[in-house]
């Protein structure tokens, strides 16, 4: 069974790839699963120019981001 499924939000657990180093604060959305590899599109990064970029990466270097509840989302809105 695959570690991730299409639509999952992921983040890096190591610096295997340049864009996933601690500096970039990478998060992405899985758009394709192909065995041990996934294709993800960048949804969050300190490098705004990387947002929307697709990467093919090894799934074992990532973890699932816990989905926020409605309350957590609402509490983080800056008024």
N, C-alpha and C positions, 0 to 999 in steps of 0.2 A: 504494500500500500504506500502511496506517495506521502511524503511529509507535508506537502502543501496542496492546496487546490486553487483553481482559478478564482480570483477575487480576494484571496487572503492578503492582508497587509503584513509585510515582513520588515525586519531590521537585521543589520549585520551583528554577528556575535564575535567577529574577529576582523583583522585587517587584511584578509586574503586578497581583496581587490582594492585598488587605489581609492575608488569612490566610496568604499565602505569603511575607510579609516575613521577613527574617533573624531577627527576634525570635521568631517562632512555631515555627521548625524543622519546618515542615509536611512530612509524608509522607502519602500516600494510596494507596488501592487502586482501580484502574480497574474500574468495574462496568458501563460501557457506552461504546461507541465510536460516534460519530456524525460521520463525516467529520473535519474539523479540530478538532472539539470532543469532549471526553470528559466522562463523569460519573465522579467519584471520591468515595470515602468516606474521611474523615479517619481515619488509623490512628495518627498520632503528631503531637503539638503541645504546645507549652508551655502552651497553654490547654486544660486537660483537658475543659472543657465543649464544646469543638469536636470531640472525638473521637466518631466515628459520624455526623458531619454530612456530607450529600451536597452536592457542588458541581458545576456545569457550567462547565467552563473550556476555554480554548484549549490544545490539546496542545503547541504550540510554546513554551510557557513552562515546560515540565517536562522532566525527564530520568528515565530508568529507573534505579532503585536496584539495584545489583548484588546478586543473591541471596547470602546468607551460606551458607557451607559448614557442615556439621555441626560441624566443629572450631571455626570462628569463633563459632558460636552457643554451644557448650559452654564455650569460654574466656571468654565474656562473662557467664556466669552468676555471680551474686554468692552466695557461700555464707555 
